[in-house]
Amino acid sequence: MIELTIHGRGGQGGVTLAKLIATAYFLRDKHVQAFGVYAAERSGAPLQAFVRIDDEEITNHNQVSQPDHVIVLDPTLIGPQVTRGLKPEGWVILNTPQPAVAFAEVFAGRNVAVVDGTGIAVAQGLGTRAVPIVNTTMLGAVARVFGLELADVEAALASVRFHGPNVDSAREAFEQVRQTTLPGEFRPAAPAETNGHVAGILDADVGGMPSIHTGNWATRAPHRRQLTPPCNQGCPAGNDVRSFVEAAGREDYAAALEIILKTSPFPGVCGRVCPAPCMTACNRGDFDQAVNIREIERYVADHAPRPEPTYPWRAHAVAVVGSGPAGLSAAYTLARLGYRVEIFEGGPALGGLLRTGIPEYRLPQHMMADEIEYILAHGVLPHVNHFVDRQELHRLSTTFDAVFVGTGLQVSRGLKLGPEAGGSEGRVEQGIDFLDRVRHQDVSVKGEDVVVIGGGNTAIDAARTAVRLGAHRVRVVYRRTRDQMPAIMEEVNEGLDEGVELHELVAPLRMHEDLGRLVLTCQRMRLGEPDESGRAQPIPETTEDAVFDLCCDRIILALGQSADLSIVPEGAQVRDHHRLVGLTAAPIFLGGDVADNAGTVTAAIGGGRIAALHIHRTLTGEDLFPPPAEPVAGPDVIGMQLFAHRPRQEGLVLRPPDRRITFTEVRRGFLDEPSHRPAALEAQRCFSCGVCNQCDRCVQHCPEGIVRREGAGYEFDYSYCKGCGLCASQCPRGVVYMAQL
Ligand code: FAD
């Protein structure tokens, strides 16, 4: 932003000059602001006008206190005071018949431009020598110094229908202005109030206290509160989203990472595959576009150094069964609290569905492995190929002080496709198995016609994977409509871009083989009344063509999974917070999909962490749960009008034709270029809903000067506050509010 201060006298057209300068830049597509400061001043009284010029919308409406350049319209005002607050490299543009060296003393070391604005204006008949009107003349000089063209000057003047002598005098000044840097050492101008202290608006003693006590003027008074940012409330992992975004906005990515690591060991994973409910909740979505929180998290995870793992020592030991995000999050939380943690995983490696389900093109295995490595570095001991059944769980509960069970959903739903389905020689299979086999390069669908049945993440990932493996045609059949699919909608859209076909309102009936091909008989559906889940129920169509056949080479079933609760000891019941009660041995808690079927990585991370805190409280009595959340700062409390619209920084995405032939990651994150700083720029779009970030607007806008910064907080002097509410109306974050006295 460029800020200018114009010093002139009443009647000389200083405010008009401000507007003309602003107009010249406005016509060059800049955002501008121009205003004067005067009240009852009469003609001839010194007054100031200000200009702001920026590439982005300008929301600061305060007077300019540290101008980039100053312009002096009246020779009698020339003196050191005009450079108060002026930046060292700024120009001092003077209306004077004298050469710049005449001011060598007063403006030593400064950039000075001189022009005889009065002489030119009077010669052109603009005012008299006693009361010259020098604004349009000085516009020419200013334009020359700032690198504008004469055409800009003419356009600005034409826009307000200033012709003839105004244009001629501006042209003369454009040509006659002389610029130089004066010799000598630059000395900042003496401060406005001496005593060695520059008074600022935030100083308590500026202007002293207002003289009128509140008395019975006020019925309301300002107060401060902290609300819950909607992103924080929306994060199932329990991350302090607002705080890490704020740290990223300061480009303190290490601090941002530490904030995330307090609640989640998986910033890199979540920065890639989280459906980002925080972004759905983001108030900025009501203004322009939600802050791109997921990309910021990814950037932080990929760029900030991980802190050394620290874990105190405790005597208690906890067993964790299952190593999906729930189990690993529980293990991480417990290890950081000092517990000795051992993980028992039935599969050959850690990671749960992060390893076996979510494909490489969305979650590169090496990055998931790095995050698991970091969890283990907290002293966690893993055992793989160690399946835990009911008996083994009982054994663990007698040898450990507590057990966490995060076994996910292990039972895949099947479909009765008819007796012929059995003879399909592995060409009908579960989506989860298909995805796992692909990881082991144990599958080929090249040239095949593939039909996937289902509408969840597994269905879409299986379909997109088949495309990448060179399938000739991939169709997803789903008995409801696209907007009712449980799959993450971005994934659905990306799949369609890659050539996956979606057949909505189609339900499979039966299957048989014909001449070596699979034939899936399907039923067209329509939507009826809502069922108990609130979604419109699909009901069969009765038209003539409602039943039809789809021929294909492979059918992939992705109809959802459910929990295998055979591990739960007989007689045990799942109670509050997924604790198993009715047992005599160590406490057992469930978490993740096995407990709530929430179906997202973040929810599993949150479930594992909360269960870990329950275990900690059960074993020690110490309560580490976050305090009850404050009310959410909804869009109604945010001062949206105080923010400028700014386009969202988007991450890079591979083009669909490139995606069809490779398992390379589709989303590439922000363009990593230091000069571009997209993560910080994007983080700076955050409204900081409901949380004060010391923007000082309440101080700046209080007409009585009774709001005072006290350290990181603020105080109101209620003896003088008249309850006007300006501070509250100017608080962008809903922190300052008005309430009865
Ligand atoms: P899991 O990840 O299922 O882990 C359970 C672990 O327990 C497994 O390692 C299993 O081997 C082990 N285990 C089970 N039984 C035993 C036993 N008896 N003894 C020992 N070990 C046992 N969510 C998102 O947020 N974003 C996505 O993009 C996304 N994509 C998905 C794509 C697919 C294909 C699938 C299937 C799911 C996807 N999800 C996604 C959902 C997400 O992966 C799950 O919600 C999450 O992994 C659940 O975590 P969990 O720890 O509860 O269970």
Residues whose N, C-alpha, C, O or C-beta is under 5 A from the ligand:
A	BS01	FAD	V273 C274 P275 V321 G322 S323 G324 P325 A326 G327 F344 E345 G346 G347 G351 G352 L353 L354 G357 I358 H386 F387 V388 D389 G406 T407 G408 L409 N457 T458 D461 G591 G592 D593 V594 G599 T600 V601 T602 A604
